């Protein structure tokens, strides 16, 4: 296994739609997943998509740590999950909810991003088995964030107010008030 270099915003690999994986059991894909897991652990993030490590393939990994788990049935702690060729869809009763996001490809920055609060996602895991789950809260947010990398979109493109983006340490020192926003709801 290897720790891979992470592509930063502006690199063309992050603007492309990733290719579907034809054979999830291909040794190259198995090695890529193992390297992505090691890279994510080293970087300290909660999700990583293959384009972020310069591989334009529809592979993403994520987890929800206890510190980010919500109280809802579909927003609890989630172990490390591998999704190959994922698809996502908002649920019928879903609404857009704003929340702060960072990205390993945009180090030291965060932005306030509207995302669907309830989604269904499906794909294939690292063993070639089908995965289908409902996600809400942070779980839904991280899945949508990583999926966006597979379609060539980065979180600033989802933002509706660029004044709510800045250096993480500055935002923590003097956080903007988002409580009165009418376009999205606040999510912690």
N, C-alpha and C positions, 0 to 999 in steps of 0.2 A: 504494500500500500504506500501511497505517496500523498504528501500535502501539495495541492495544486495551486498555482497562481490564480488570483481572482481578477477577472476583467472589470475595469472601471467604466463608469458612464462615459459614453462617447465612442467606445470601441464598436466597430461594425457588427461584431457577433451578437451584441445585445440588442440590435435593431432588427434582426432577422427572425422569421418564423422558423422554429426548430423542426427538424425532420422527425417523422414518426420512427419509432424503433421497430424494425421488422421481426427481430428475434430477441426477446428479453433474456434468453438464456445464452446468448452469444458471450463467450469469455471476455470479449472487449467491453461489453455492457456491464458484466459482473465486476470487472476490474474498475470501470468508471464509477459505479455505485460505491464500491469500497473506498476509492480515493475521495469521492465527494463526502462520504461520512467522516473520514479522517480530516478533510479540509474544513468541514463545518465545525467539527469539534475544536480544531485549532483556532478558527476565526472567532468562535464564541457567538455565533448566530443561532437562529431557530429554523432557518430554511436556506436551501441552496438549489439552484436550477443548473442543469448542465451548461447552458450558454454562459453562465457566470464563470465557468472554468474552461471557456474557449471551446466547448463542444456543442455544436448546434443540433442537439438531439432532445427529444421530448422526454426528459428524465428530470424528476425533482424529488427532493427529500425535505422533510420538515418534522418538527415535534412541537408540542405545547408543554412547557415546563410547569411545574406546580405553581410557580409564582405568577404565571399568566393565565392559569385555568380559571374559568368562570364557574358559576353555580349551576348553570343549566345542564341538562342531560347531554347536549351535543357540543358543550363548550368546556369539558373537563380536561384534565391532563391527557395528552396523547403521546404514546411512545414514538420513537423515531419511525417514520413511515416513508417508504419508497413508493413513488407513483411513476409509472411508465405509461406514456401515451394518455395522459389524463384529459378528462372533460369535466367542465363545471357548468352548473346552471343555478340561477337564483330560484328559491322556492316561491311558490305562489304568494305567500304572505310576507315575503322579504321586503325590507326597506333599506335605503342607504343610510349608513351610520358613519360618522367621521371618527377617525382615530389616528394617533401618531404612529408613524412607521419610519424605520430606518432601513438601510440596505447595505449589504457587504460590498456592493459595487459603487456605492456613493458613501464612502467612509466619512464618519464624523458629522453627518447631516441627518435631519429628520424633517418630515413634512406631515401635515394633517390631511389625511386622504379619506374620501368617502368610499365605502365598500358595502356590498350586500351583507346584511347581518345574518342571513340564513341561506346556505347553498347545499346542493347535492353534488358530490364529486364521485367520479369513477375512473378506474384505470386498472393497471396490472401491477402487482407487487414484484419484488426482486426474485420471487420463486415462480413467476409466470401465472400466479393465481389472480382472479378478478377481485377488485376492491370496489365497494360502493358504500359511501357513508353520507350522512347528513352532518353538517357542521354549522355552528353558530358562534357568535362572539369572536374572540381572538383566533380560535381554530379556523373559522371561515376566512378571517382576514389573512392569515399566513398562507393558506391554500391559494387564495386569489392572488396574493403578491407573487408567489413563486410561479403560478400559472402564467401570469403576465409576462414573466421572463421568457416563457416558451412561445409567446406570440409577439415578441419584440417590443414590449411596452415596459416602461419603468415608472415607478410610482409618481414622479413629478408630472407625468402626462395625465394622471388621474386626478390631480389636485384641481380644485376650483378657485383657490385663493393662494397665490404664490407668496403672499406676505406671511403665510403660516408655514414657511420652510426656513430652516436655519441650522447653524451649528448646534449639535446636540448639547454641548456644555453651556452655551448661551441660553438655549431654550429651557434647560433645567434650572439655570440661575434666575431667569426672569420669564416664566412661561406666559405665553399669550392667553388671554381669556377667550375661550371658545364656547363658554356656557350659553351665550345668547344667540348662537348661530341658528338660523332658521332653515338653511339649505340641507344641513345634516345634523344629526344628533351627536352628542359627545360620547365617546367610548373611552374608558380608562385603560 
